[in-house]
Amino acid sequence: MARGRRPGSSGTREAILAAARDQFGEKGYDGATIRGIARQAGVDPALVHHYFGAKDQVFVAAMDLPYDPADLLRSIIAESTDDPARAENAIRSLLEAWERPDGRTTMLALVRSAVSNDRAAAMIRGFLTDAIAHRAVGPAGVTPIQAGLIASQLIGLLVLRYVIAIEPIASATHDDIVAYYAPALRAVLESAGGRLAGSASDPVR
């Protein structure tokens, strides 16, 4: 049974986060809903949106991630699209974000769980699908399949470098990684969209 509404209490934000952790843990990402989180927290769903935004943003806050992966992906896509030469800086920013002491432990735990646990993998998959669909696409006409391909490249890099620690990737310098990955990222942005998802001059029918 839902508890009484309490939109003005100082513990509302914390109550929403606690409810979100329970809901994501019990039902997974796809099964959890803003309404269900609000019901358990005893608040109106609008208040959840007010504090956190969409469901993928609630997930980031509930999991206490040091940064929002969807925002980082959107930034990488936007920078690389605006100026291909900035793809190098975008990839470098990703590596630096993962290596920050305040975030590495949490992100490693999240990825390791997804690699080893089917339920955790489903949760992360649902989050990334939602985040890519709603917030990572859009810059300069980037399509969902382009964003997904870029995400797959970057996630693969992160898993090999930080989770499995495959050499020589694990010990490679940022400069070496950027030199190989930036051209691949630019290739997806510059040529894949027209063939895989259509473009303004060649629409999908």
HELIX and SHEET records of a PDB file:
HELIX    1   1 THR A   12  GLY A   31  1                                  20    
HELIX    2   2 ILE A   34  ALA A   41  1                                   8    
HELIX    3   3 PRO A   45  PHE A   52  1                                   8    
HELIX    4   4 LYS A   55  ALA A   62  1                                   8    
HELIX    5   5 PRO A   69  ASP A   82  1                                  14    
HELIX    6   6 PRO A   84  ARG A   86  5                                   3    
HELIX    7   7 ALA A   87  TRP A   98  1                                  12    
HELIX    8   8 PRO A  101  SER A  116  1                                  16    
HELIX    9   9 ASP A  118  ALA A  131  1                                  14    
HELIX   10  10 ILE A  132  ALA A  136  3                                   5    
HELIX   11  11 PRO A  139  GLY A  141  5                                   3    
HELIX   12  12 PRO A  144  LEU A  158  1                                  15    
HELIX   13  13 VAL A  159  VAL A  163  3                                   5    
HELIX   14  14 HIS A  174  ALA A  187  1                                  14    
HELIX   15  15 VAL A  188  ALA A  192  3                                   5    
HELIX   16  16 GLY A  193  LEU A  196  1                                   4    
END                                                                             
